[in-house]
Amino acid sequence: MTQWLKSSYCAEANNCVEIARTGTGDGVALRESADPAVQLTSDFSRLAALLEAARTGRLAGL
């Protein structure tokens, strides 16, 4: 069974980002709690690069 974790920025609302390890354990899955059937998967390094780009503002204006 997949253990989904909600963002610490999420209250008890139903529109939260959730993250879990993939079934093989070598990647991550992301989903929106309001629509849990839709899931995105990635490996750890690509997710880390996306988060770093968001933190540093490199995604602004896209």
Backbone atoms as SQL, in Angstrom:
CREATE TABLE atoms (id INTEGER PRIMARY KEY, chain TEXT, resi INTEGER, resn TEXT, atom TEXT, x REAL, y REAL, z REAL);
INSERT INTO atoms VALUES
  (1, 'A', 1, 'MET', 'N', 0.841, -1.190, 0.000),
  (2, 'A', 1, 'MET', 'CA', 0.000, 0.000, 0.000),
  (3, 'A', 1, 'MET', 'C', 0.884, 1.250, 0.000),
  (4, 'A', 2, 'THR', 'N', 0.540, 2.211, -0.829),
  (5, 'A', 2, 'THR', 'CA', 1.289, 3.452, -0.928),
  (6, 'A', 2, 'THR', 'C', 0.941, 4.370, 0.234),
  (7, 'A', 3, 'GLN', 'N', 1.963, 4.923, 0.869),
  (8, 'A', 3, 'GLN', 'CA', 1.755, 5.865, 1.962),
  (9, 'A', 3, 'GLN', 'C', 1.953, 7.277, 1.426),
  (10, 'A', 4, 'TRP', 'N', 0.860, 8.005, 1.267),
  (11, 'A', 4, 'TRP', 'CA', 0.905, 9.373, 0.767),
  (12, 'A', 4, 'TRP', 'C', 1.110, 10.334, 1.922),
  (13, 'A', 5, 'LEU', 'N', 1.957, 11.332, 1.713),
  (14, 'A', 5, 'LEU', 'CA', 2.214, 12.369, 2.711),
  (15, 'A', 5, 'LEU', 'C', 1.763, 13.712, 2.156),
  (16, 'A', 6, 'LYS', 'N', 1.049, 14.489, 2.982),
  (17, 'A', 6, 'LYS', 'CA', 0.596, 15.815, 2.564),
  (18, 'A', 6, 'LYS', 'C', 1.640, 16.859, 2.893),
  (19, 'A', 7, 'SER', 'N', 1.622, 17.925, 2.133),
  (20, 'A', 7, 'SER', 'CA', 2.498, 19.049, 2.381),
  (21, 'A', 7, 'SER', 'C', 2.246, 19.626, 3.767),
  (22, 'A', 8, 'SER', 'N', 3.296, 20.101, 4.418),
  (23, 'A', 8, 'SER', 'CA', 3.143, 20.730, 5.732),
  (24, 'A', 8, 'SER', 'C', 2.420, 22.065, 5.624),
  (25, 'A', 9, 'TYR', 'N', 2.315, 22.618, 4.425),
  (26, 'A', 9, 'TYR', 'CA', 1.595, 23.868, 4.212),
  (27, 'A', 9, 'TYR', 'C', 0.099, 23.644, 4.049),
  (28, 'A', 10, 'CYS', 'N', -0.329, 22.427, 4.049),
  (29, 'A', 10, 'CYS', 'CA', -1.729, 22.084, 3.830),
  (30, 'A', 10, 'CYS', 'C', -2.452, 21.964, 5.170),
  (31, 'A', 11, 'ALA', 'N', -3.586, 22.593, 5.246),
  (32, 'A', 11, 'ALA', 'CA', -4.429, 22.433, 6.434),
  (33, 'A', 11, 'ALA', 'C', -5.290, 21.192, 6.206),
  (34, 'A', 12, 'GLU', 'N', -6.461, 21.185, 6.680),
  (35, 'A', 12, 'GLU', 'CA', -7.356, 20.048, 6.488),
  (36, 'A', 12, 'GLU', 'C', -8.164, 20.170, 5.199),
  (37, 'A', 13, 'ALA', 'N', -7.747, 21.040, 4.315),
  (38, 'A', 13, 'ALA', 'CA', -8.453, 21.241, 3.048),
  (39, 'A', 13, 'ALA', 'C', -8.279, 20.030, 2.136),
  (40, 'A', 14, 'ASN', 'N', -9.050, 20.034, 1.058),
  (41, 'A', 14, 'ASN', 'CA', -9.014, 18.911, 0.126),
  (42, 'A', 14, 'ASN', 'C', -8.301, 19.285, -1.180),
  (43, 'A', 15, 'ASN', 'N', -7.376, 20.234, -1.105),
  (44, 'A', 15, 'ASN', 'CA', -6.637, 20.634, -2.307),
  (45, 'A', 15, 'ASN', 'C', -5.154, 20.750, -1.973),
  (46, 'A', 16, 'CYS', 'N', -4.580, 19.636, -1.602),
  (47, 'A', 16, 'CYS', 'CA', -3.207, 19.597, -1.122),
  (48, 'A', 16, 'CYS', 'C', -2.322, 18.751, -2.038),
  (49, 'A', 17, 'VAL', 'N', -1.064, 19.105, -2.093),
  (50, 'A', 17, 'VAL', 'CA', -0.087, 18.285, -2.802),
  (51, 'A', 17, 'VAL', 'C', 0.299, 17.129, -1.889),
  (52, 'A', 18, 'GLU', 'N', 0.334, 15.923, -2.455),
  (53, 'A', 18, 'GLU', 'CA', 0.743, 14.737, -1.711),
  (54, 'A', 18, 'GLU', 'C', 1.893, 14.068, -2.461),
  (55, 'A', 19, 'ILE', 'N', 2.782, 13.424, -1.717),
  (56, 'A', 19, 'ILE', 'CA', 3.949, 12.774, -2.306),
  (57, 'A', 19, 'ILE', 'C', 4.111, 11.386, -1.693),
  (58, 'A', 20, 'ALA', 'N', 4.635, 10.460, -2.491),
  (59, 'A', 20, 'ALA', 'CA', 4.880, 9.092, -2.017),
  (60, 'A', 20, 'ALA', 'C', 6.024, 8.490, -2.822),
  (61, 'A', 21, 'ARG', 'N', 6.643, 7.468, -2.276),
  (62, 'A', 21, 'ARG', 'CA', 7.622, 6.692, -3.048),
  (63, 'A', 21, 'ARG', 'C', 6.871, 5.847, -4.069),
  (64, 'A', 22, 'THR', 'N', 7.490, 5.620, -5.209),
  (65, 'A', 22, 'THR', 'CA', 6.884, 4.729, -6.191),
  (66, 'A', 22, 'THR', 'C', 6.958, 3.297, -5.673),
  (67, 'A', 23, 'GLY', 'N', 6.232, 2.421, -6.301),
  (68, 'A', 23, 'GLY', 'CA', 6.188, 1.025, -5.879),
  (69, 'A', 23, 'GLY', 'C', 7.548, 0.349, -5.866),
  (70, 'A', 24, 'THR', 'N', 8.431, 0.756, -6.769),
  (71, 'A', 24, 'THR', 'CA', 9.775, 0.177, -6.820),
  (72, 'A', 24, 'THR', 'C', 10.727, 0.856, -5.843),
  (73, 'A', 25, 'GLY', 'N', 10.315, 2.002, -5.278),
  (74, 'A', 25, 'GLY', 'CA', 11.127, 2.711, -4.306),
  (75, 'A', 25, 'GLY', 'C', 12.222, 3.574, -4.884),
  (76, 'A', 26, 'ASP', 'N', 12.347, 3.618, -6.214),
  (77, 'A', 26, 'ASP', 'CA', 13.425, 4.390, -6.827),
  (78, 'A', 26, 'ASP', 'C', 12.973, 5.731, -7.378),
  (79, 'A', 27, 'GLY', 'N', 11.775, 6.138, -7.067),
  (80, 'A', 27, 'GLY', 'CA', 11.247, 7.407, -7.550),
  (81, 'A', 27, 'GLY', 'C', 10.160, 7.925, -6.637),
  (82, 'A', 28, 'VAL', 'N', 9.532, 9.002, -7.084),
  (83, 'A', 28, 'VAL', 'CA', 8.462, 9.619, -6.308),
  (84, 'A', 28, 'VAL', 'C', 7.221, 9.784, -7.168),
  (85, 'A', 29, 'ALA', 'N', 6.086, 9.810, -6.504),
  (86, 'A', 29, 'ALA', 'CA', 4.812, 10.082, -7.163),
  (87, 'A', 29, 'ALA', 'C', 4.196, 11.295, -6.487),
  (88, 'A', 30, 'LEU', 'N', 3.576, 12.147, -7.278),
  (89, 'A', 30, 'LEU', 'CA', 2.897, 13.339, -6.778),
  (90, 'A', 30, 'LEU', 'C', 1.448, 13.294, -7.212),
  (91, 'A', 31, 'ARG', 'N', 0.576, 13.825, -6.364),
  (92, 'A', 31, 'ARG', 'CA', -0.835, 13.926, -6.745),
  (93, 'A', 31, 'ARG', 'C', -1.476, 15.083, -6.009),
  (94, 'A', 32, 'GLU', 'N', -2.615, 15.518, -6.502),
  (95, 'A', 32, 'GLU', 'CA', -3.448, 16.538, -5.879),
  (96, 'A', 32, 'GLU', 'C', -4.524, 15.800, -5.098),
  (97, 'A', 33, 'SER', 'N', -4.683, 16.110, -3.825),
  (98, 'A', 33, 'SER', 'CA', -5.627, 15.358, -2.998),
  (99, 'A', 33, 'SER', 'C', -7.071, 15.480, -3.479),
  (100, 'A', 34, 'ALA', 'N', -7.401, 16.564, -4.194),
  (101, 'A', 34, 'ALA', 'CA', -8.757, 16.719, -4.716),
  (102, 'A', 34, 'ALA', 'C', -9.025, 15.781, -5.896),
  (103, 'A', 35, 'ASP', 'N', -7.977, 15.285, -6.558),
  (104, 'A', 35, 'ASP', 'CA', -8.117, 14.376, -7.698),
  (105, 'A', 35, 'ASP', 'C', -7.030, 13.297, -7.610),
  (106, 'A', 36, 'PRO', 'N', -7.121, 12.396, -6.630),
  (107, 'A', 36, 'PRO', 'CA', -6.039, 11.446, -6.369),
  (108, 'A', 36, 'PRO', 'C', -5.789, 10.415, -7.463),
  (109, 'A', 37, 'ALA', 'N', -6.700, 10.266, -8.404),
  (110, 'A', 37, 'ALA', 'CA', -6.497, 9.293, -9.473),
  (111, 'A', 37, 'ALA', 'C', -5.413, 9.746, -10.456),
  (112, 'A', 38, 'VAL', 'N', -5.177, 11.049, -10.536),
  (113, 'A', 38, 'VAL', 'CA', -4.162, 11.597, -11.439),
  (114, 'A', 38, 'VAL', 'C', -2.850, 11.708, -10.669),
  (115, 'A', 39, 'GLN', 'N', -1.827, 11.008, -11.157),
  (116, 'A', 39, 'GLN', 'CA', -0.537, 10.989, -10.471),
  (117, 'A', 39, 'GLN', 'C', 0.588, 11.237, -11.464),
  (118, 'A', 40, 'LEU', 'N', 1.581, 11.983, -11.016),
  (119, 'A', 40, 'LEU', 'CA', 2.793, 12.216, -11.797),
  (120, 'A', 40, 'LEU', 'C', 3.926, 11.464, -11.120),
  (121, 'A', 41, 'THR', 'N', 4.819, 10.881, -11.895),
  (122, 'A', 41, 'THR', 'CA', 5.964, 10.197, -11.312),
  (123, 'A', 41, 'THR', 'C', 7.255, 10.803, -11.846),
  (124, 'A', 42, 'SER', 'N', 8.295, 10.710, -11.045),
  (125, 'A', 42, 'SER', 'CA', 9.595, 11.241, -11.412),
  (126, 'A', 42, 'SER', 'C', 10.659, 10.515, -10.611),
  (127, 'A', 43, 'ASP', 'N', 11.910, 10.713, -11.008),
  (128, 'A', 43, 'ASP', 'CA', 12.987, 10.212, -10.159),
  (129, 'A', 43, 'ASP', 'C', 13.387, 11.339, -9.207),
  (130, 'A', 44, 'PHE', 'N', 14.149, 10.995, -8.183),
  (131, 'A', 44, 'PHE', 'CA', 14.482, 11.948, -7.134),
  (132, 'A', 44, 'PHE', 'C', 15.272, 13.146, -7.658),
  (133, 'A', 45, 'SER', 'N', 16.220, 12.923, -8.543),
  (134, 'A', 45, 'SER', 'CA', 17.062, 14.027, -9.019),
  (135, 'A', 45, 'SER', 'C', 16.264, 15.032, -9.840),
  (136, 'A', 46, 'ARG', 'N', 15.332, 14.577, -10.630),
  (137, 'A', 46, 'ARG', 'CA', 14.517, 15.510, -11.426),
  (138, 'A', 46, 'ARG', 'C', 13.571, 16.308, -10.547),
  (139, 'A', 47, 'LEU', 'N', 12.994, 15.671, -9.539),
  (140, 'A', 47, 'LEU', 'CA', 12.130, 16.397, -8.610),
  (141, 'A', 47, 'LEU', 'C', 12.953, 17.432, -7.845),
  (142, 'A', 48, 'ALA', 'N', 14.147, 17.071, -7.412),
  (143, 'A', 48, 'ALA', 'CA', 15.016, 18.012, -6.704),
  (144, 'A', 48, 'ALA', 'C', 15.352, 19.211, -7.596),
  (145, 'A', 49, 'ALA', 'N', 15.614, 18.974, -8.870),
  (146, 'A', 49, 'ALA', 'CA', 15.918, 20.059, -9.806),
  (147, 'A', 49, 'ALA', 'C', 14.715, 20.975, -9.994),
  (148, 'A', 50, 'LEU', 'N', 13.523, 20.416, -10.091),
  (149, 'A', 50, 'LEU', 'CA', 12.301, 21.222, -10.221),
  (150, 'A', 50, 'LEU', 'C', 12.097, 22.092, -8.983),
  (151, 'A', 51, 'LEU', 'N', 12.255, 21.505, -7.801),
  (152, 'A', 51, 'LEU', 'CA', 12.075, 22.273, -6.567),
  (153, 'A', 51, 'LEU', 'C', 13.113, 23.383, -6.443),
  (154, 'A', 52, 'GLU', 'N', 14.346, 23.111, -6.829),
  (155, 'A', 52, 'GLU', 'CA', 15.397, 24.131, -6.790),
  (156, 'A', 52, 'GLU', 'C', 15.085, 25.260, -7.771),
  (157, 'A', 53, 'ALA', 'N', 14.610, 24.938, -8.959),
  (158, 'A', 53, 'ALA', 'CA', 14.236, 25.960, -9.934),
  (159, 'A', 53, 'ALA', 'C', 13.095, 26.815, -9.409),
  (160, 'A', 54, 'ALA', 'N', 12.126, 26.209, -8.747),
  (161, 'A', 54, 'ALA', 'CA', 11.013, 26.967, -8.173),
  (162, 'A', 54, 'ALA', 'C', 11.508, 27.887, -7.044),
  (163, 'A', 55, 'ARG', 'N', 12.377, 27.357, -6.197),
  (164, 'A', 55, 'ARG', 'CA', 12.903, 28.148, -5.071),
  (165, 'A', 55, 'ARG', 'C', 13.717, 29.357, -5.521),
  (166, 'A', 56, 'THR', 'N', 14.458, 29.185, -6.581),
  (167, 'A', 56, 'THR', 'CA', 15.345, 30.263, -7.036),
  (168, 'A', 56, 'THR', 'C', 14.708, 31.198, -8.054),
  (169, 'A', 57, 'GLY', 'N', 13.449, 30.971, -8.404),
  (170, 'A', 57, 'GLY', 'CA', 12.736, 31.848, -9.304),
  (171, 'A', 57, 'GLY', 'C', 12.972, 31.597, -10.781),
  (172, 'A', 58, 'ARG', 'N', 13.655, 30.506, -11.125),
  (173, 'A', 58, 'ARG', 'CA', 13.929, 30.228, -12.545),
  (174, 'A', 58, 'ARG', 'C', 12.683, 29.825, -13.323),
  (175, 'A', 59, 'LEU', 'N', 11.574, 29.568, -12.639),
  (176, 'A', 59, 'LEU', 'CA', 10.338, 29.213, -13.340),
  (177, 'A', 59, 'LEU', 'C', 9.443, 30.427, -13.592),
  (178, 'A', 60, 'ALA', 'N', 9.827, 31.559, -13.051),
  (179, 'A', 60, 'ALA', 'CA', 9.022, 32.774, -13.219),
  (180, 'A', 60, 'ALA', 'C', 8.901, 33.136, -14.694),
  (181, 'A', 61, 'GLY', 'N', 7.723, 33.494, -15.102),
  (182, 'A', 61, 'GLY', 'CA', 7.500, 33.933, -16.466),
  (183, 'A', 61, 'GLY', 'C', 7.254, 32.826, -17.465),
  (184, 'A', 62, 'LEU', 'N', 7.178, 31.594, -17.008),
  (185, 'A', 62, 'LEU', 'CA', 6.901, 30.493, -17.954),
  (186, 'A', 62, 'LEU', 'C', 5.447, 30.441, -18.308);
